[in-house]
């Protein structure tokens, strides 16, 4: 997976989790732990992409 792809996926996950937690636009019945998990996984993906020295 390229660095850019990992950054995009991480950003999408962070936005999805934050959007679901905000309550601004209800996206179904997603529990809060699922939204928090999306944010954490997105942050991990961003951290891996930023720390990767290959690209």
PyMOL Python script that loads the backbone (N, CA, C, O; Angstrom):
from pymol import cmd

cmd.read_pdbstr("""\
ATOM      1  N   UNK A   1       0.857  -1.168   0.000  1.00  0.00           N
ATOM      2  CA  UNK A   1       0.000   0.000   0.000  1.00  0.00           C
ATOM      3  C   UNK A   1       0.903   1.232   0.000  1.00  0.00           C
ATOM      4  O   UNK A   1       1.865   1.318   0.763  1.00  0.00           O
ATOM      5  N   UNK A   2       0.574   2.167  -0.861  1.00  0.00           N
ATOM      6  CA  UNK A   2       1.408   3.357  -0.929  1.00  0.00           C
ATOM      7  C   UNK A   2       1.111   4.298   0.236  1.00  0.00           C
ATOM      8  O   UNK A   2       0.072   4.218   0.891  1.00  0.00           O
ATOM      9  N   UNK A   3       2.056   5.177   0.457  1.00  0.00           N
ATOM     10  CA  UNK A   3       1.939   6.141   1.545  1.00  0.00           C
ATOM     11  C   UNK A   3       0.707   7.038   1.362  1.00  0.00           C
ATOM     12  O   UNK A   3      -0.013   7.315   2.321  1.00  0.00           O
ATOM     13  N   UNK A   4       0.476   7.484   0.139  1.00  0.00           N
ATOM     14  CA  UNK A   4      -0.660   8.371  -0.139  1.00  0.00           C
ATOM     15  C   UNK A   4      -1.992   7.667   0.104  1.00  0.00           C
ATOM     16  O   UNK A   4      -2.926   8.260   0.643  1.00  0.00           O
ATOM     17  N   UNK A   5      -2.070   6.396  -0.298  1.00  0.00           N
ATOM     18  CA  UNK A   5      -3.295   5.628  -0.079  1.00  0.00           C
ATOM     19  C   UNK A   5      -3.580   5.467   1.400  1.00  0.00           C
ATOM     20  O   UNK A   5      -4.725   5.600   1.833  1.00  0.00           O
ATOM     21  N   UNK A   6      -2.557   5.184   2.173  1.00  0.00           N
ATOM     22  CA  UNK A   6      -2.725   5.014   3.614  1.00  0.00           C
ATOM     23  C   UNK A   6      -3.157   6.320   4.282  1.00  0.00           C
ATOM     24  O   UNK A   6      -3.967   6.305   5.208  1.00  0.00           O
ATOM     25  N   UNK A   7      -2.626   7.428   3.821  1.00  0.00           N
ATOM     26  CA  UNK A   7      -3.032   8.726   4.358  1.00  0.00           C
ATOM     27  C   UNK A   7      -4.497   8.999   4.037  1.00  0.00           C
ATOM     28  O   UNK A   7      -5.241   9.458   4.903  1.00  0.00           O
ATOM     29  N   UNK A   8      -4.920   8.724   2.809  1.00  0.00           N
ATOM     30  CA  UNK A   8      -6.315   8.956   2.412  1.00  0.00           C
ATOM     31  C   UNK A   8      -7.262   8.080   3.214  1.00  0.00           C
ATOM     32  O   UNK A   8      -8.292   8.553   3.694  1.00  0.00           O
ATOM     33  N   UNK A   9      -6.919   6.800   3.364  1.00  0.00           N
ATOM     34  CA  UNK A   9      -7.774   5.897   4.143  1.00  0.00           C
ATOM     35  C   UNK A   9      -7.844   6.349   5.597  1.00  0.00           C
ATOM     36  O   UNK A   9      -8.916   6.326   6.202  1.00  0.00           O
ATOM     37  N   UNK A  10      -6.711   6.758   6.161  1.00  0.00           N
ATOM     38  CA  UNK A  10      -6.703   7.245   7.538  1.00  0.00           C
ATOM     39  C   UNK A  10      -7.573   8.475   7.719  1.00  0.00           C
ATOM     40  O   UNK A  10      -8.322   8.577   8.690  1.00  0.00           O
ATOM     41  N   UNK A  11      -7.474   9.410   6.780  1.00  0.00           N
ATOM     42  CA  UNK A  11      -8.303  10.618   6.866  1.00  0.00           C
ATOM     43  C   UNK A  11      -9.791  10.292   6.750  1.00  0.00           C
ATOM     44  O   UNK A  11     -10.612  10.855   7.474  1.00  0.00           O
ATOM     45  N   UNK A  12     -10.133   9.389   5.847  1.00  0.00           N
ATOM     46  CA  UNK A  12     -11.542   9.005   5.682  1.00  0.00           C
ATOM     47  C   UNK A  12     -12.073   8.376   6.967  1.00  0.00           C
ATOM     48  O   UNK A  12     -13.184   8.687   7.395  1.00  0.00           O
ATOM     49  N   UNK A  13     -11.293   7.498   7.582  1.00  0.00           N
ATOM     50  CA  UNK A  13     -11.734   6.867   8.829  1.00  0.00           C
ATOM     51  C   UNK A  13     -11.898   7.882   9.949  1.00  0.00           C
ATOM     52  O   UNK A  13     -12.861   7.812  10.713  1.00  0.00           O
ATOM     53  N   UNK A  14     -10.982   8.811  10.052  1.00  0.00           N
ATOM     54  CA  UNK A  14     -11.076   9.839  11.097  1.00  0.00           C
ATOM     55  C   UNK A  14     -12.317  10.696  10.893  1.00  0.00           C
ATOM     56  O   UNK A  14     -13.041  10.981  11.847  1.00  0.00           O
ATOM     57  N   UNK A  15     -12.563  11.102   9.667  1.00  0.00           N
ATOM     58  CA  UNK A  15     -13.740  11.933   9.374  1.00  0.00           C
ATOM     59  C   UNK A  15     -15.023  11.158   9.644  1.00  0.00           C
ATOM     60  O   UNK A  15     -15.962  11.700  10.226  1.00  0.00           O
ATOM     61  N   UNK A  16     -15.072   9.890   9.225  1.00  0.00           N
ATOM     62  CA  UNK A  16     -16.277   9.082   9.467  1.00  0.00           C
ATOM     63  C   UNK A  16     -16.557   8.935  10.959  1.00  0.00           C
ATOM     64  O   UNK A  16     -17.701   9.061  11.394  1.00  0.00           O
ATOM     65  N   UNK A  17     -15.511   8.667  11.743  1.00  0.00           N
ATOM     66  CA  UNK A  17     -15.692   8.502  13.188  1.00  0.00           C
ATOM     67  C   UNK A  17     -16.112   9.785  13.870  1.00  0.00           C
ATOM     68  O   UNK A  17     -16.994   9.779  14.729  1.00  0.00           O
ATOM     69  N   UNK A  18     -15.479  10.896  13.488  1.00  0.00           N
ATOM     70  CA  UNK A  18     -15.830  12.182  14.091  1.00  0.00           C
ATOM     71  C   UNK A  18     -17.239  12.595  13.710  1.00  0.00           C
ATOM     72  O   UNK A  18     -17.979  13.135  14.532  1.00  0.00           O
ATOM     73  N   UNK A  19     -17.608  12.342  12.469  1.00  0.00           N
ATOM     74  CA  UNK A  19     -18.942  12.699  11.986  1.00  0.00           C
ATOM     75  C   UNK A  19     -20.017  11.910  12.740  1.00  0.00           C
ATOM     76  O   UNK A  19     -21.053  12.459  13.114  1.00  0.00           O
ATOM     77  N   UNK A  20     -19.762  10.633  12.955  1.00  0.00           N
ATOM     78  CA  UNK A  20     -20.739   9.807  13.668  1.00  0.00           C
ATOM     79  C   UNK A  20     -20.840  10.212  15.138  1.00  0.00           C
ATOM     80  O   UNK A  20     -21.927  10.161  15.712  1.00  0.00           O
ATOM     81  N   UNK A  21     -19.730  10.611  15.757  1.00  0.00           N
ATOM     82  CA  UNK A  21     -19.768  11.025  17.164  1.00  0.00           C
ATOM     83  C   UNK A  21     -20.429  12.389  17.351  1.00  0.00           C
ATOM     84  O   UNK A  21     -21.022  12.657  18.396  1.00  0.00           O
ATOM     85  N   UNK A  22     -20.326  13.253  16.333  1.00  0.00           N
ATOM     86  CA  UNK A  22     -20.850  14.610  16.486  1.00  0.00           C
ATOM     87  C   UNK A  22     -22.368  14.640  16.578  1.00  0.00           C
ATOM     88  O   UNK A  22     -22.926  15.529  17.223  1.00  0.00           O
ATOM     89  N   UNK A  23     -23.042  13.698  15.953  1.00  0.00           N
ATOM     90  CA  UNK A  23     -24.491  13.703  15.962  1.00  0.00           C
ATOM     91  C   UNK A  23     -25.098  14.692  14.987  1.00  0.00           C
ATOM     92  O   UNK A  23     -26.319  14.833  14.921  1.00  0.00           O
ATOM     93  N   UNK A  24     -24.252  15.381  14.228  1.00  0.00           N
ATOM     94  CA  UNK A  24     -24.734  16.366  13.249  1.00  0.00           C
ATOM     95  C   UNK A  24     -25.598  15.704  12.184  1.00  0.00           C
ATOM     96  O   UNK A  24     -26.660  16.215  11.828  1.00  0.00           O
ATOM     97  N   UNK A  25     -25.147  14.593  11.693  1.00  0.00           N
ATOM     98  CA  UNK A  25     -25.892  13.854  10.685  1.00  0.00           C
ATOM     99  C   UNK A  25     -25.898  12.393  11.103  1.00  0.00           C
ATOM    100  O   UNK A  25     -24.900  11.698  10.916  1.00  0.00           O
ATOM    101  N   UNK A  26     -26.991  11.916  11.661  1.00  0.00           N
ATOM    102  CA  UNK A  26     -27.018  10.531  12.147  1.00  0.00           C
ATOM    103  C   UNK A  26     -26.849   9.535  10.998  1.00  0.00           C
ATOM    104  O   UNK A  26     -27.608   9.549  10.029  1.00  0.00           O
ATOM    105  N   UNK A  27     -25.844   8.675  11.126  1.00  0.00           N
ATOM    106  CA  UNK A  27     -25.570   7.688  10.089  1.00  0.00           C
ATOM    107  C   UNK A  27     -26.044   6.307  10.536  1.00  0.00           C
ATOM    108  O   UNK A  27     -25.282   5.343  10.471  1.00  0.00           O
ATOM    109  N   UNK A  28     -27.253   6.206  10.974  1.00  0.00           N
ATOM    110  CA  UNK A  28     -27.773   4.932  11.443  1.00  0.00           C
ATOM    111  C   UNK A  28     -27.586   4.798  12.941  1.00  0.00           C
ATOM    112  O   UNK A  28     -27.529   5.787  13.672  1.00  0.00           O
ATOM    113  N   UNK A  29     -27.492   3.580  13.374  1.00  0.00           N
ATOM    114  CA  UNK A  29     -27.380   3.314  14.802  1.00  0.00           C
ATOM    115  C   UNK A  29     -25.985   2.780  15.127  1.00  0.00           C
ATOM    116  O   UNK A  29     -25.845   1.654  15.605  1.00  0.00           O
ATOM    117  N   UNK A  30     -24.986   3.562  14.877  1.00  0.00           N
ATOM    118  CA  UNK A  30     -23.609   3.166  15.147  1.00  0.00           C
ATOM    119  C   UNK A  30     -23.280   3.472  16.599  1.00  0.00           C
ATOM    120  O   UNK A  30     -23.438   4.610  17.042  1.00  0.00           O
ATOM    121  N   UNK A  31     -22.819   2.462  17.354  1.00  0.00           N
ATOM    122  CA  UNK A  31     -22.466   2.729  18.752  1.00  0.00           C
ATOM    123  C   UNK A  31     -21.222   3.617  18.853  1.00  0.00           C
ATOM    124  O   UNK A  31     -20.412   3.681  17.928  1.00  0.00           O
ATOM    125  N   UNK A  32     -21.089   4.292  19.983  1.00  0.00           N
ATOM    126  CA  UNK A  32     -19.987   5.228  20.174  1.00  0.00           C
ATOM    127  C   UNK A  32     -18.632   4.520  20.123  1.00  0.00           C
ATOM    128  O   UNK A  32     -17.661   5.088  19.621  1.00  0.00           O
ATOM    129  N   UNK A  33     -18.552   3.284  20.637  1.00  0.00           N
ATOM    130  CA  UNK A  33     -17.264   2.587  20.622  1.00  0.00           C
ATOM    131  C   UNK A  33     -16.797   2.329  19.197  1.00  0.00           C
ATOM    132  O   UNK A  33     -15.594   2.302  18.937  1.00  0.00           O
ATOM    133  N   UNK A  34     -17.734   2.138  18.269  1.00  0.00           N
ATOM    134  CA  UNK A  34     -17.375   1.892  16.875  1.00  0.00           C
ATOM    135  C   UNK A  34     -16.800   3.161  16.245  1.00  0.00           C
ATOM    136  O   UNK A  34     -15.848   3.100  15.467  1.00  0.00           O
ATOM    137  N   UNK A  35     -17.379   4.297  16.582  1.00  0.00           N
ATOM    138  CA  UNK A  35     -16.866   5.574  16.081  1.00  0.00           C
ATOM    139  C   UNK A  35     -15.470   5.858  16.638  1.00  0.00           C
ATOM    140  O   UNK A  35     -14.586   6.323  15.919  1.00  0.00           O
ATOM    141  N   UNK A  36     -15.290   5.575  17.911  1.00  0.00           N
ATOM    142  CA  UNK A  36     -13.978   5.782  18.532  1.00  0.00           C
ATOM    143  C   UNK A  36     -12.945   4.843  17.918  1.00  0.00           C
ATOM    144  O   UNK A  36     -11.797   5.231  17.703  1.00  0.00           O
ATOM    145  N   UNK A  37     -13.356   3.603  17.635  1.00  0.00           N
ATOM    146  CA  UNK A  37     -12.440   2.652  17.007  1.00  0.00           C
ATOM    147  C   UNK A  37     -12.017   3.140  15.620  1.00  0.00           C
ATOM    148  O   UNK A  37     -10.856   2.986  15.242  1.00  0.00           O
ATOM    149  N   UNK A  38     -12.936   3.720  14.865  1.00  0.00           N
ATOM    150  CA  UNK A  38     -12.596   4.270  13.546  1.00  0.00           C
ATOM    151  C   UNK A  38     -11.560   5.389  13.671  1.00  0.00           C
ATOM    152  O   UNK A  38     -10.612   5.457  12.889  1.00  0.00           O
ATOM    153  N   UNK A  39     -11.748   6.254  14.646  1.00  0.00           N
ATOM    154  CA  UNK A  39     -10.806   7.356  14.843  1.00  0.00           C
ATOM    155  C   UNK A  39      -9.434   6.826  15.225  1.00  0.00           C
ATOM    156  O   UNK A  39      -8.424   7.294  14.698  1.00  0.00           O
ATOM    157  N   UNK A  40      -9.381   5.857  16.133  1.00  0.00           N
ATOM    158  CA  UNK A  40      -8.101   5.300  16.574  1.00  0.00           C
ATOM    159  C   UNK A  40      -7.391   4.600  15.416  1.00  0.00           C
ATOM    160  O   UNK A  40      -6.188   4.781  15.230  1.00  0.00           O
ATOM    161  N   UNK A  41      -8.116   3.811  14.646  1.00  0.00           N
ATOM    162  CA  UNK A  41      -7.502   3.112  13.515  1.00  0.00           C
ATOM    163  C   UNK A  41      -7.039   4.111  12.453  1.00  0.00           C
ATOM    164  O   UNK A  41      -5.992   3.921  11.835  1.00  0.00           O
ATOM    165  N   UNK A  42      -7.812   5.165  12.243  1.00  0.00           N
ATOM    166  CA  UNK A  42      -7.391   6.205  11.311  1.00  0.00           C
ATOM    167  C   UNK A  42      -6.123   6.902  11.765  1.00  0.00           C
ATOM    168  O   UNK A  42      -5.245   7.189  10.951  1.00  0.00           O
ATOM    169  N   UNK A  43      -6.019   7.178  13.058  1.00  0.00           N
ATOM    170  CA  UNK A  43      -4.807   7.804  13.597  1.00  0.00           C
ATOM    171  C   UNK A  43      -3.598   6.877  13.480  1.00  0.00           C
ATOM    172  O   UNK A  43      -2.490   7.326  13.188  1.00  0.00           O
ATOM    173  N   UNK A  44      -3.816   5.588  13.706  1.00  0.00           N
ATOM    174  CA  UNK A  44      -2.727   4.627  13.552  1.00  0.00           C
ATOM    175  C   UNK A  44      -2.268   4.576  12.097  1.00  0.00           C
ATOM    176  O   UNK A  44      -1.068   4.552  11.824  1.00  0.00           O
ATOM    177  N   UNK A  45      -3.208   4.559  11.173  1.00  0.00           N
ATOM    178  CA  UNK A  45      -2.864   4.544   9.743  1.00  0.00           C
ATOM    179  C   UNK A  45      -2.081   5.798   9.358  1.00  0.00           C
ATOM    180  O   UNK A  45      -1.100   5.721   8.618  1.00  0.00           O
ATOM    181  N   UNK A  46      -2.515   6.946   9.860  1.00  0.00           N
ATOM    182  CA  UNK A  46      -1.798   8.193   9.572  1.00  0.00           C
ATOM    183  C   UNK A  46      -0.395   8.157  10.171  1.00  0.00           C
ATOM    184  O   UNK A  46       0.560   8.603   9.535  1.00  0.00           O
ATOM    185  N   UNK A  47      -0.261   7.635  11.377  1.00  0.00           N
ATOM    186  CA  UNK A  47       1.046   7.538  12.018  1.00  0.00           C
ATOM    187  C   UNK A  47       1.996   6.634  11.253  1.00  0.00           C
ATOM    188  O   UNK A  47       3.176   6.950  11.102  1.00  0.00           O
ATOM    189  N   UNK A  48       1.490   5.519  10.774  1.00  0.00           N
ATOM    190  CA  UNK A  48       2.319   4.600   9.994  1.00  0.00           C
ATOM    191  C   UNK A  48       2.742   5.261   8.685  1.00  0.00           C
ATOM    192  O   UNK A  48       3.898   5.145   8.277  1.00  0.00           O
ATOM    193  N   UNK A  49       1.817   5.948   8.029  1.00  0.00           N
ATOM    194  CA  UNK A  49       2.129   6.586   6.757  1.00  0.00           C
ATOM    195  C   UNK A  49       3.161   7.698   6.938  1.00  0.00           C
ATOM    196  O   UNK A  49       4.051   7.859   6.102  1.00  0.00           O
ATOM    197  N   UNK A  50       3.048   8.452   8.006  1.00  0.00           N
ATOM    198  CA  UNK A  50       3.982   9.563   8.237  1.00  0.00           C
ATOM    199  C   UNK A  50       5.362   9.024   8.640  1.00  0.00           C
ATOM    200  O   UNK A  50       6.386   9.584   8.250  1.00  0.00           O
ATOM    201  N   UNK A  51       5.385   7.932   9.424  1.00  0.00           N
ATOM    202  CA  UNK A  51       6.653   7.391   9.885  1.00  0.00           C
ATOM    203  C   UNK A  51       7.382   6.582   8.807  1.00  0.00           C
ATOM    204  O   UNK A  51       8.577   6.317   8.936  1.00  0.00           O
ATOM    205  N   UNK A  52       6.675   6.192   7.757  1.00  0.00           N
ATOM    206  CA  UNK A  52       7.282   5.398   6.694  1.00  0.00           C
ATOM    207  C   UNK A  52       8.298   6.238   5.927  1.00  0.00           C
ATOM    208  O   UNK A  52       7.965   7.315   5.433  1.00  0.00           O
ATOM    209  N   UNK A  53       9.516   5.761   5.825  1.00  0.00           N
ATOM    210  CA  UNK A  53      10.591   6.525   5.203  1.00  0.00           C
ATOM    211  C   UNK A  53      10.854   6.100   3.751  1.00  0.00           C
ATOM    212  O   UNK A  53      11.704   6.692   3.087  1.00  0.00           O
ATOM    213  N   UNK A  54      10.141   5.089   3.253  1.00  0.00           N
ATOM    214  CA  UNK A  54      10.422   4.545   1.935  1.00  0.00           C
ATOM    215  C   UNK A  54      10.082   5.480   0.790  1.00  0.00           C
ATOM    216  O   UNK A  54      10.857   5.588  -0.161  1.00  0.00           O
ATOM    217  N   UNK A  55       8.944   6.158   0.855  1.00  0.00           N
ATOM    218  CA  UNK A  55       8.500   6.959  -0.290  1.00  0.00           C
ATOM    219  C   UNK A  55       9.163   8.254  -0.337  1.00  0.00           C
ATOM    220  O   UNK A  55       8.901   9.050  -1.240  1.00  0.00           O
TER     221      UNK A  55
END
""", "prot")
cmd.dss("prot")
cmd.show_as("cartoon", "prot")
cmd.util.cbc("prot")
cmd.orient("prot")
